[in-house]
Amino acid sequence: MTDFRLENNIAVLTLNRPEKRNALSPTMINDFISIFMECESNPEVKSIIITGKGKAFSAGADLEYLQQLRNNTVSENDLDSSLITKLILTVYESGKPTIAAVNGPAIAGGCGLATACDFIFADKSSSMFGYSEVRIGFLPAIVSYLLLRRMNEFKARQLLISAEIFGAQRALKLGLIDFISDDVIQDSIILAEKLNQNSQESIKQTKNLLRTISSLDHKRSIQMAQKYNVISRTTNEFKAGIDQFLNKK
């Protein structure tokens, strides 16, 4: 349900359930996580692009899944919710650059998946975004943490409680996405190639640092940043980078 290809150290993961608009069923989520973690541990993979096959990125839950949820016990709902949490955290906690190439509608869980990525490209004409959970009594709870990292609380409130569906231009204005594109895959690859020129260890540690200090006060944040700074200077990549810079000079 998730296709994988590796080209020039760039992994492209394609959600492959076009007949269901790439809806995030438990089977699909488990398959995606498995492939994503293989990319995470593969030293040949330097960056990861996520996209969807067909006309959608991932456009919400399918009817079969929703019907199953109606009959779930509390413990079953807890397991299902924990799986969605694992999906979002797997992408958010990746040590490698992650890019969402949103080729069509990204709704509810699909929008959450895109939100977890470092960069979001949106197709100029076909992409749509929205957190539609409140329309059917769900809470967009898990993604709310990440949404608050992209915009202020009141903008996040407006999106989550209105269940508004909107296009690329509004998404860019809100700060939800980073780029509007005529070819999201090609533009994502171009960005990934640039990112791949940077120190992979530095990228990993920078992402980890930002996750760590985001909830700390300013003094603890700076102290933690200092520790990361010291650690980074012990790596082979740092020493090689300094040598390369000095030799150029």
MARDOMAR-402414 format. One record per residue (C-alpha): residue in one letter; x, y, z. Coordinates in pm, whole numbers, padded with zeros to 5 digits, always signed. Example, Ala and Ser with C-alpha at 12.3 -4.5 7.8 and 13.67 -1.06 7.14 Angstrom:
residues 2
A+01230-00450+00780S+01367-00106+00714
This chain:
residues 249
M+00000+00000+00000T+00305+00224+00011D+00538+00225-00290F+00906+00295-00240R+01182+00409-00472L+01533+00534-00402E+01710+00770-00638N+02022+00977-00568N+01989+00918-00192I+01627+01041-00200A+01352+00803-00089V+01011+00866-00243L+00726+00703-00049T+00398+00696-00239L+00072+00617-00062N-00078+00363-00301R-00448+00324-00245P-00588+00553-00515E-00927+00379-00527K-00979+00496-00167R-00806+00831-00222N-00514+00693-00017A-00720+00683+00303L-00515+00597+00611S-00651+00260+00722P-00467+00069+00998T-00320-00169+00738M-00192+00120+00531I-00051+00301+00834N+00140-00007+00950D+00278-00062+00600F+00384+00303+00574I+00555+00303+00915S+00745-00014+00830I+00880+00128+00504F+00951+00467+00659M+01156+00310+00938E+01356+00112+00681C+01438+00444+00516E+01528+00593+00853S+01783+00320+00921N+01920+00304+00566P+02241+00513+00537E+02186+00547+00163V+01867+00747+00231K+01947+01110+00307S+01601+01261+00265I+01243+01136+00237I+00960+01258+00014I+00600+01155+00084T+00329+01178-00182G+00011+01005-00297K-00076+00801-00603G-00358+00920-00822K-00558+01235-00760A-00523+01256-00380F-00243+01286-00126S-00459+01129+00146A-00816+01244+00167G-00959+01127+00497A-01097+00797+00622D-01293+00554+00405L-01644+00433+00489E-01535+00081+00586Y-01294+00218+00844L-01553+00460+00985Q-01811+00181+01015Q-01561-00028+01210L-01491+00261+01448R-01862+00282+01537N-01840-00061+01701N-01498-00031+01864T-01454-00081+02237V-01262+00176+02442S-00951-00042+02434E-00980-00088+02057N-01014+00287+02012D-00708+00337+02229L-00505+00099+02010D-00628+00272+01695S-00547+00616+01833S-00201+00501+01939L-00136+00382+01583I-00220+00727+01444T+00007+00880+01708K+00286+00645+01604L+00240+00748+01240I+00267+01119+01317L+00561+01079+01556T+00748+00850+01318V+00756+01129+01060Y+00796+01417+01306E+01086+01252+01491S+01274+01150+01179G+01639+01248+01181K+01628+01303+00806P+01467+01586+00608T+01106+01503+00525I+00911+01664+00242A+00538+01631+00174A+00463+01654-00198V+00090+01719-00174N-00045+01627-00515G-00416+01650-00429P-00652+01665-00131A-00485+01619+00210I-00775+01597+00453A-00800+01497+00822G-00532+01234+00888G-00379+01303+00548C-00341+01669+00638G-00189+01562+00969L+00066+01347+00788A+00172+01639+00571T+00186+01868+00875A+00440+01634+01038C+00689+01689+00755D+00967+01949+00757F+00862+02100+00424I+00531+02097+00239F+00490+02150-00135A+00132+02193-00256D+00010+02144-00610K-00104+02478-00744S-00436+02359-00885S-00533+02027-00723S-00416+02036-00361M-00671+02088-00085F-00624+02099+00291G-00844+02068+00595Y-00892+01914+00937S-01246+01788+00896E-01269+01572+01209V-01524+01784+01400R-01778+01735+01122I-01833+01376+01239G-01764+01413+01609F-01391+01336+01602L-01126+01550+01764P-00825+01658+01556A-00631+01601+01877I-00305+01437+01773V-00221+01679+01494S-00305+01985+01707Y+00039+01973+01872L+00214+02004+01536L-00029+02261+01400L+00058+02489+01692R+00421+02468+01576R+00323+02609+01237M+00084+02887+01339N-00054+03073+01637E-00321+02928+01863F-00614+03127+01728K-00539+03047+01363A-00513+02680+01463R-00843+02707+01651Q-01014+02851+01345L-00898+02569+01121L-00975+02289+01364I-01321+02398+01479S-01444+02520+01140A-01337+02205+00951E-01277+02438+00657I-01143+02286+00335F-00916+02525+00145G-00668+02544-00138A-00297+02606-00174Q-00307+02986-00173R-00488+03005+00161A-00267+02730+00304L+00041+02934+00211K-00105+03252+00362L-00179+03067+00687G+00174+02928+00703L+00051+02569+00683I+00254+02495+00371D+00588+02625+00244F+00568+02622-00136I+00312+02620-00417S+00425+02415-00716D+00327+02313-01068D+00519+01986-01018V+00538+01888-00652I+00753+01578-00705Q+01014+01748-00920D+01035+02052-00695S+01058+01827-00387I+01346+01637-00548I+01528+01962-00626L+01497+02070-00262A+01602+01725-00137E+01915+01736-00356K+02012+02066-00196L+01947+01935+00155N+02152+01623+00081Q+02461+01840+00033N+02453+01934+00402S+02592+01729+00690Q+02341+01454+00764E+02454+01426+01125S+02415+01802+01172I+02064+01789+01027K+01970+01504+01258Q+02107+01679+01568T+01951+02014+01471K+01607+01857+01439N+01651+01679+01770L+01766+02001+01936L+01463+02196+01814R+01223+01929+01937T+01396+01928+02275I+01406+02302+02341S+01066+02396+02196S+00894+02360+02534L+01175+02489+02759D+01223+02838+02900H+01489+03058+02739K+01769+02981+02985R+01724+02605+02968S+01689+02626+02590I+02019+02807+02551Q+02194+02573+02795M+02066+02274+02602A+02172+02435+02274Q+02522+02485+02418K+02547+02113+02497Y+02445+02022+02143N+02699+02271+02008V+02979+02104+02206I+02874+01755+02098S+02858+01855+01730R+03223+01961+01739T+03333+01604+01818T+03190+01447+01502N+03395+01340+01201E+03164+01537+00973F+03243+01856+01167K+03619+01800+01141A+03597+01716+00771G+03380+02022+00708I+03627+02252+00883D+03916+02104+00685Q+03727+02150+00359F+03640+02511+00444L+03997+02599+00542N+04141+02437+00231K+03906+02640+00013K+04023+02959+00188
